[in-house]
Amino acid sequence: MFNLDHSLRNTMRELDAVRREIERGFENFGPKLPGWPFSRAAFLPGRGVRAYPLTNVAEDKDNVYVEALAPGVKPETFEVSVVGDQLTIAGVKNALPDNVKPEAFHRTERASGKFIRTIALPAEVDPDKVSASYKDGLLLVTLPKAEIAKPKQIAVKIG
């Protein structure tokens, strides 16, 4: 019997693997300038290619927890979505204030603009019960595990 969820998960994993291969191919291509189209380092200059926002992923028997460090993001721009065992976080990081002229800066290391990040989750979750909150630059996402992903106790018969 064909399982659409299983097929979709496999397709998403294959697409993610292709994306990673393409990114590896462009890692050392072109100048290392903020905004260069083949470098994700714009948000963290001088730190190498990293994804934004930086995240912590943890789990217990009932939930998966994702903490995304995203200071300066306009809360109303967050888009959080789940497909299978993939979490996608997108948003817009604030630009510099209009009253500050570019020539006034001695150094600018904080990038701004749109971002998107997809994170592979350690278990399948129930997308209808996902919750997210944003406070003090930290996006907290709680993803209840799907019943099929929760451990089941199995009684052992003796004799």
GIMOFEN-V988484 format. One record per pair of residues at least 4 apart in sequence whose ideal C-beta (glycine too) atoms are under 7 Angstrom apart, sorted by the first residue. I is the first residue (numbers start at 1). J is the second residue. D is the distance in whole Angstrom. If there is no record, write none. Layout:
i: (I I)
j: (J J)
d: (D D)
This chain:
i: (2 3 4 5 5 6 7 8 8 8 9 9 9 10 11 12 12 12 12 13 14 15 16 16 17 18 19 20 21 22 23 26 27 29 30 30 31 32 32 34 34 34 35 39 40 40 40 41 41 41 41 41 42 43 43 43 44 44 45 51 52 52 53 53 53 53 53 54 55 55 55 55 56 57 57 57 57 58 59 59 59 59 59 61 61 62 62 62 63 63 63 63 64 64 64 64 64 64 65 66 66 66 66 67 67 68 68 69 69 70 70 70 71 72 72 73 73 73 73 73 74 74 75 77 77 78 78 78 79 79 80 80 80 81 82 82 82 82 82 82 84 85 85 85 85 86 86 86 87 87 87 87 88 88 89 89 90 90 91 92 92 93 93 93 94 95 96 96 100 121 121 123 123 124 124 124 125 125 125 125 125 126 126 129 130 130 131 132 132 132 133 134 145 145)
j: (7 7 8 9 84 10 11 12 83 84 13 84 85 14 15 16 83 84 86 17 18 19 20 118 21 22 23 24 25 26 27 38 49 38 36 38 36 39 41 42 45 111 42 49 49 50 51 45 47 48 49 50 111 52 111 115 50 52 109 117 115 117 68 69 70 89 117 69 66 67 68 119 67 64 66 119 122 65 63 64 65 122 123 150 151 144 145 150 142 143 144 145 121 122 123 125 143 145 142 87 119 141 143 138 140 89 139 137 138 91 137 139 137 93 94 77 78 91 92 93 92 94 134 91 92 91 134 139 90 91 89 132 141 88 86 87 125 127 130 143 124 120 121 123 124 118 120 121 119 121 141 143 116 118 117 139 115 116 115 113 114 112 113 115 112 112 100 112 104 125 143 145 149 146 148 149 130 143 144 145 146 144 146 144 141 143 142 139 140 141 140 139 149 150)
d: (7 6 6 6 6 7 6 6 7 6 6 4 6 6 6 6 6 6 5 6 7 6 6 7 7 6 6 6 7 7 7 4 6 5 5 5 6 7 7 5 6 6 6 6 5 7 6 6 7 6 5 7 4 4 5 7 5 7 5 5 5 6 4 5 4 7 6 5 6 6 5 6 4 7 5 7 7 5 7 5 7 6 7 7 6 6 6 7 6 6 5 6 5 6 6 6 4 7 6 6 7 4 7 6 6 6 4 7 6 7 6 5 3 5 5 7 7 5 7 5 5 6 5 4 4 5 7 7 4 7 6 5 6 5 7 5 6 4 6 7 6 6 4 7 5 6 6 7 5 6 7 7 7 5 5 7 7 4 6 7 5 5 6 6 6 4 6 7 6 6 7 5 4 5 7 5 7 4 6 6 6 5 5 4 7 5 5 6 7 5 5 5 4 5)
